[in-house]
Amino acid sequence: DIAKKMRRKVVAPSAAVDMRSNDNQDVQKDEKKNKKKLRKFITSVYSERAAEKPTVPTVQSKGPVFGVPLVTAVQRSRVSDKLPLCRVFQDSVMYIETFALTREGIYRVPGFRAKLNELKNMYNRGEAVKLTNYDPETVGMLLKLNLRELPEPLLTRQLGAQFEGVLQYEDSEQRTAILCAMLRQLPAVHYATLAWLCLHI
């Protein structure tokens, strides 16, 4: 009897860890499913807006994708006609969500500056890039650099101050309604990128 009790004490913590591990795996699977559904919704919303007022040509043009307006970067490197995302942005998000989503401090811990510059130059030249050859921290820096070098912020200069002004409304329903109305005023490429970014973080 004593031996059985001892075995229970030893096994119980291990079983508890397994249960927590399984629960975490289930949560991660649900999160992936939800993100997939939301991305489909974002794609459908963009498709409706693009049908009303096309903003991005489907033919790619050559040139750098860093330090240029977002619409230009998308024109030069978009992956899909259905969704207006710059290739470096989409590649970085998908890499991090696939290989480094649980990595602690992914956007705080610095990567390697030399590798970052190498990746930036490769994307600017339109070369094939395999991000799995790089560490997650460097890819995180790449995503931040891509957004930081945009000459026009995601929320645009025209609407940026208005977005900040929404905070003055105390009623949450009113804030939400105004915010949604303002989001619909964003250019399609800005809306899609912002939606993916919010979904990612």
N, C-alpha and C positions, 0 to 999 in steps of 0.2 A: 504493500500500500504506500509506504514512504517513497519507494522508487517511482511509483506511478505519479505521485504528487510532484516529485522533483522534475519528472519528465514534462509534466504539464506546465510547470513554471518556466522551463527552458523553451518549450515549443510555443507557448502562448505569445511571447513578444514577437517571435518570427512570423507567426500567423498574422498578428496584427499589422506588421510591416507589409506583408503580402497583400492584405486587404486594402491598406492605404495606397499601396502601389497600384492595385487594380482600379481603385476609385479615381486616382489621378489620371490613369490611362483613359478611363471612361470620360472624364471631364475634358481631357485634351481632344478626344475624338469628337465629342459634342461641339467643342469650340471650332474645330476644323469644319464640321458640317455647317455650322451657323455662318462662319466666314464665307464658305463657298456659296451659300444661299444669298448672303448680302452682296457678294461681288456680282452675282448674276443680276440682282436687282439694280445695282449701280450701272451695269452694262445696259440693262433695258432702259433705264432713265436716260442715259447718254444717247442711246439709239433714237429715242423719241425726240430729244432736243436736236440731234444732228439732222434728223429728217426735216425738222422745221427750218433750221438754219445751219447748214454745214459750215464748220469752222476750220476743219483740218483736211487738207488734200490727202488722198490715199497714196499718192506717189511720193516716195522718199527722195529727199535731196541730200547732197553731201555737205559736210561741214561739222564743226564742233557742236557738242551738246551741253557743254558746261559754259556758264556765263552768258547764255543767250536767252531770249524770251522763251517761256515754256512752250508756247505754240510752235516756235521754231524747232526746239529740241524734239518735240513730238513728231513734227514733219520729217525730221531727219533720221529718226530712229524707232518709230513706233513698231510694236511687235504685232499688233492686231488692228484690223480696220474697225472692229467692233468697240474698241476701248482706246481712248486717246491718252496713253501713258508713255512717257519717255522710257526707252529700253533700260537705261542704267537704273532708274527708279524702280521699275518693275522687277528687274533681275535681282536687285539688292533686297527688296522686300521678300520675294519668294525664297531667296537663299536663306535669309535669317529665319523665316517662319519654318523652313524645312529642316535646317541644321542647327539653329542656335536660338530658338525661341525661349528656352529656359536658361540661357547663358546669363549669369549675373553681371550687371553693369555693361551690357552689350553696347550701349550708347554713351557710357561714361568712361570706360577704359580705353585709352588710345591704342590704335593699331600702329602699323609701321608706315612712316611717312614716305619712304622710298617706294613701297608697294602701292600706296595710295596714289602717288603721282604716276606710277606705271599704269594702273587701272584707268585713271583719268585720261591719260594720253591714248590708251587703246580705244576707249569709247569715243573720244574725239575724232579718232581716225576711222571709226566705223569698223574696227576689227572684231573678230570673234573673241569672246571672253568666256573663260571657264572659271567662275568664282569659287568653285570647290577647291581650286589650287591655292586659295588665300584664306587667311584666318578670319573668323567672324568679326573681330574688332575692327579690322581694316575695312571690311565690307560695310560695317556700321558707319565708319568715318566717311566712306564713299557716298552713302546715302545722305548724310548730313551735309557734305560738301556740295552735292548736287543741288540741294534745296537752298543752301546758304548763298550760292553764287547766282541765283536767279536775280536778274535785274528788277523784276517785278514780283513782289511777294505773292504767295498763294492766295491771300485774301484780297489782293490788289490794293494799290494806293487809294483808288477812288472809294472803295468800300471799307478799307481798314479801320478808319476812324469811326465809321458807323457801327462796325462790329463791336468796338470797345464801348460805344454808347449804349448798347443793349443791356449792359450790366446795371444801368441805372434804374431799370424797371424792376420793381419788387415782386410783382405778380409773375410766377413761374410760367403760367400758361401764356401770358402776354409775351414774355421773353421768348418762349419757344416759337410762337407764331411769327414774331418779327424776325427771329433768326432764320427760320425756314424760308421766309419771303426773301431775305437778303441772300441766302445761299443760292436761290434760283436765279439771282442776278449775276452770279459768277460766270465767266467764260467756261465753256464745256470742259476744256482741258484742265482748268484750275479746279473745277468742281470734282472731276473724276480723280485727280491726284489727291486732293484734300480728303475725299471720301475714303480712298485706299489708305491714306496715311492714318486717319482716325481709326479705321478698322484695324490697322496693324498695331498701333500703340495702345 
